[in-house]
Amino acid sequence: MEKERKTKRRQRFGRPCRNPEDVRSKRIATFVTMGELAKLERIVEKEGISLSAVVYRMISNCL
């Protein structure tokens, strides 16, 4: 017997789906200190989402 999968709707964070050529032309890179990275990693662990999703959420909330 196959176990039933419980599907839980997750809130989608991070970059929205777009045309790959359009998305690739608008990437941003940044540098952080070790202390800033540690803070970001704590948020990642607490929220259970990827680092890029955390950073994207921070940027989108500030714009």
Secondary structure, DSSP 4 states (H G I P E B T S, - for coil): -PPPP---PPPP-SSPP--HHHHHTT-------HHHHHHHHHHHHHHTS-HHHHHHHHHHHH-
